[in-house]
Amino acid sequence: MRILHTMLRVGDLEASVAFYTQVLGMTELRRKEYPEGRFTNVFVGFQPESEGAVLELTYNWDQSAYDLGDGYGHVALAVDDVYAACERIREKGGRITREPGPMKHGTTVLAFAQDPDGYKVELLGRD
C-alpha cells in the first residue's frame, strides 16, 4: 500500500492551481470536469502519480469558500534551503505565515506558507 493523494477543497480553482504550480513549482498532472456533479478535480505534484503522492484540488462549482475546521494541520514539503524557498515564494506573490527558523523544542529548520484558501504548507529543511 501507499498514499496516493490528499484532497483539498478549493474556492478559486485557478488561483489554487497557480499557487501550487507557479509559486511552489508543482506540475498540473491531470484535470477532469464532472458537469453532472458540478465539480472539477485537478491533480498536482512534484512527480507523476505512479511515483509518489500528489494533491487533488477539488473545486465545487457552487461553493467559493470553506471552513477549514480545527482538525486539518498542513501539507509538508521537503526543500533544500528553507530561507531560499521562502524568498522564492514571496517573489512569486505567495504568503509566508511563519518565518524560517528552528522549530520550537528542536533544531529542524522550518517555515509555513499559506495557499489562497488558507491551507498551511510546511517547508522543512532536508537534513
N, C-alpha and C positions, 0 to 999 in steps of 0.2 A: 504494500500500500504506500501511497504518497499523497501529499496535499496537492490538489490540482489548482484551485484558485480560491480567492477570498472575494466576496461580492460586496460592493459598496453602492448604496442608492445615492444618486446624484441629482441635483436640481437643475443644473445647466450642463448638459452633456458636452457641448463643445468647449466650454471653459474647463471642465474637468479633464477632457482628453488633452487639451493644450497644456494644462499643468503637468500631467503625468508624462507626456511625450516631450514637449518643448522645454519645460523647466527641469524635470527630473531625468530626462533622457531615455525614457522607455519607448518602445515601439508599439504602434497600434497593430495588433496581431489579426484581429477579425472583428467584424461588425455585422449585426443582424437585427433587422426590424421585425417586430411582431405586431402588425396592424390590428389583428383581431383582439390581442391582449393589450394594445395601446402602450407598448414599451419597446425600448431598444437596448440591446446589450453590446458593449464594446469591451473587448479583452485587450489589455495592455501588459507588457512585461519587458524584462531585460533579455530574455531568451525565448525560443519557441516553447509553446506549451508542452511539447513532448520532452523537453529538457528540464523544466522546473516550474514552480508555482508562479501564477500570474494574478492580476487583479481583474475582476469582472466589474465594469461600471454599468449599472442598470439605471436607465432613465425612464421613469414612468411619465408618459406624455401629459398626464393631467395633474401632476404634482411638481411644484417648484422648490420645495424646501422640506426638510425632515428634522425631527427632534432626535439628536444623536444619542440621547439617553446617557446613563452613567455606567453602563456595562462595557461599552466599547473602550479599548485602550488606544492602540496605534498599530500602524504598519511599520516594520523596521527594515531599513536598508543598510547594507554594509558599504562604506565608502573608504577610499584610501586616505583622504585628508578631510576631516570634518570641517575645519576652518575654511578650506578652499571650496568645499561643496556649498557651504552657506553663502559664500560670496557669489558663486555662480547662480544660486537660486535667487538671491537678491537682485543681481544684474538682470535676470530674466523676469523680474516682477513678482517673484514668489515671496511669501511672508515667513520669516523665522520667528517662532514664538518662544524659543528657549535658546539663548546664545550658546555657542560651543564652549565646552569645558568639561572637567571631570564630573562624573555623576556623584550624587550625594553618597557618602559612605563607601566610596570605591575610587578607582583610578581610571576606569574606562571613559574615554572622551566621547561625548555625545552632544547632539543638538536636536531641536524639533522644528519642523516646518509644518505649515497648515495648508491644506488644499482649499479650493474655492467653497466647498461645502462645510468646512470646519474640521474635517478628519485630520488627525495628527499623523505625521510621518516622522519617525525617529531616524536620525542619521547616526550610525555607530562607526567609530574608527576601527579599522581592522587591526588586530593585534599581531 
